[in-house]
């Protein structure tokens, strides 16, 4: 809702699309929440490095689930 504050209809359309997008998340290997640029960047770098090194990926599943629930409320 913070984007395009001049046009609420655009924000509402994005939220309608979000429901459809959310159904597709199961098709992706990773999810990164872009709520903090530095943290998002660090998470992406961590994912890339883990993939390159074939090491176990650490991501905060609970944080992602909470974020999704907040977006849907």
N, C-alpha and C positions, 0 to 999 in steps of 0.2 A: 504493500500500500504506500510505501514511502516513494516509490518511483511514480512518475507521471501524476503527481498530486493534483495537477490541474484538470485531469480527466479521470474521474472515478470509474467510468465505464471500462476504461482500459485495464485498470487494476482488477475489476471484477471479472473481466474476461480472462485475465491471467490466472485468477484463482479457480475459475471453471476448468481451465486447461490443466491446472495442477492435478486435479483429481484423475484425469486421464493419464498424465505423465507418471503419477505415482504408481499406477498399475504396471508400468513398464520397468520399474526399478528392479524387479526380480531378474530382468534380463541383463543387468549390469554386474560387473565384478566389484565395483567400488562406488561409494557414495561419499561426497565431501560437501559439507555444509559451509557455504560462503557467508558466514556471519561476522567474520573477522579476517581481514585480508592476510595478515601475517600468519595466523594460525592455519588458515586455508592453504597458503603457500607451503608451510611446513608439512602439512598433512600430504599434500600432493608429492612433494619431494620424498617424503618417507615412503609413500606407495611406490614411486618409481624405483627408489633404491632397494626396497624390499623385493620387488619383482626382478630387478637386475641380479640381485645376490641370491635369489631363491630362498629368502628367509621368510619366516612367519610374519604375516601382516598383523599389526595391532591397530585396531580402530575401535572407537567407542560406540558399540551397537546401542547401548542405552541412550546415549546422547542423540543419536540419529532417530531412534524411536520417539523420544520426547519431542524432538523438533517437529517430526511429522504430525504427532498428535496436536501440538500447538497450532500448526498450520491448518489443520482440519477443523479446529474449534472456532 
